[in-house]
Amino acid sequence: MPHVYILKCSDGSLYTGSTWNLEYRLAQHEFGEGGDYTRRRRPVELVWCAEFSRVDEAYGWERRIHGWSRAKKQLLIDVKYEDLPGWSRRQREAKRAEDRD
């Protein structure tokens, strides 16, 4: 099944990816075969993952998460799903405008 995952790298940065085989892909990252970004930042730790029924759903979520701030990714990792909607830039700006009125 397709997965989306977030890794915490040794430098504290977060890496988001997607794969058909999560265990195999994690091993690739750990052994330096998972891509340039994680190769230079090993060891890595899996901090969040989700399984999807379709690969296009997983890839769509990967792309979406790539655009998120670190703070929003941390809410996902911390399973604070109810707080996620308030972290979009558009909603923060609307809230600020509302507070000024």
HUNOR-V104864 format. One record per backbone hydrogen bond with DSSP energy under -1.0 kcal/mol. CO is the residue of the C=O (numbers start at 1). NH is the residue of the N-H. If there is no record, write none. Layout:
CO | NH
CO | NH
This chain:
2 | 52
3 | 19
4 | 50
5 | 17
6 | 47
6 | 48
7 | 15
8 | 45
9 | 12
13 | 9
15 | 7
17 | 5
19 | 3
21 | 25
22 | 26
23 | 27
24 | 28
25 | 29
26 | 30
27 | 31
28 | 33
29 | 32
35 | 39
36 | 40
38 | 41
41 | 10
45 | 8
48 | 6
50 | 4
54 | 58
55 | 59
56 | 60
57 | 61
58 | 62
59 | 63
60 | 64
61 | 65
62 | 66
65 | 68
69 | 73
70 | 74
71 | 75
72 | 76
73 | 77
74 | 78
75 | 80
76 | 79
80 | 83
84 | 87
85 | 88
88 | 92
89 | 93
90 | 94
91 | 95
92 | 96
93 | 97
94 | 98
95 | 99
96 | 100
97 | 101
